[in-house]
Amino acid sequence: MDLADRALTAGELVDMKWKLGVAVSSDECKSLNSPFVTMTLRVADSSGKISTHTIEMTVTQFQHFSQQMKEMASRMEMV
C-alpha cells in the first residue's frame, strides 16, 4: 500500500472541538491546579461511519500539536 492509498483510508475529519480545563485536585494531590486541553475529534471512515476520539493533553502538548498543524497546513499549500 503506497502513501496515497494510506491517506485515503485514514478517514475524513468531520468535526473537531476543544476545551480548556483545570484539574483542581486528585486522590494524591489536594491542590493540583493543573490546566489541560481536551480535544474531541469526529472522523468518518470510507463507508461514512462516524467515530469519536477524545484526546487529553497538557497545554504545552496542545501548543506543540497546534504548531505541527500549522506547519502541515503551510506545506500542503505549497503542493
N, C-alpha and C positions, 0 to 999 in steps of 0.2 A: 504494500500500500504506500503510495507516494504522498508527499506533503499535501497536495491539493485534495486528494481523497480523504485524508485525515481531517482537514479543515472542514470539509463538507459534512462529516459525521460528528463534529463537535457540538452541534446544536445551535440554536439561534437564541440570543438573549432577548427575552420578551419584556422584562421589567427588572429594574434594579432600584432598591430603596436602601437607605442607610439611616442610622440614628446614632446619636452620641449619648452615652450613659455614664454613670459614675457608680462604681461599686463602693458602698459606704462601709460595709463590714462583712466579715465572714466568720465561720466557726473558729478559725485560728487567729483572726486579727480583728479586734474591736473597732479600730479606726483605720480602715483601709484607704478610703478616698482615692480610688484608682479609676481614671477615665478610660473608657473603651468605646470602640465603634462596632456596631452590629450591622452587617450587610445581608440583605435578603435578595437573592437572585432567582428569577423565574426563567427557566430555559425550556424551549420547545425542541423535541427531537425530530427526526426526519418524518415521523408519522403524525406529528402535531401534538403528541402527548406532552403536557407541561409538567415539569418537576420543579420543586422549590428547594433551594440550597441556602442555608444560613451559615454565615462566617462571622466569628467574633475575633477582633484583633485589637491590639493596643493602638493608641493614637499614632505612635511612631511607625508601627507597621502599616497603618492606613495611609500615612503620608508617603511612605515608600511605594505602596501599591498605586497610589494616585500618580506619583511621578512616573512609574513604569507605564501606566495607561496613557499618559501624555506623550511619552516617548514613542509608544506604539502608534498612536494616532498620527504623530508627526511623520513617522516613517511610512505609514500607509498612504499619506497624502503625496509622498514622493513617487509612489508607484503608478 
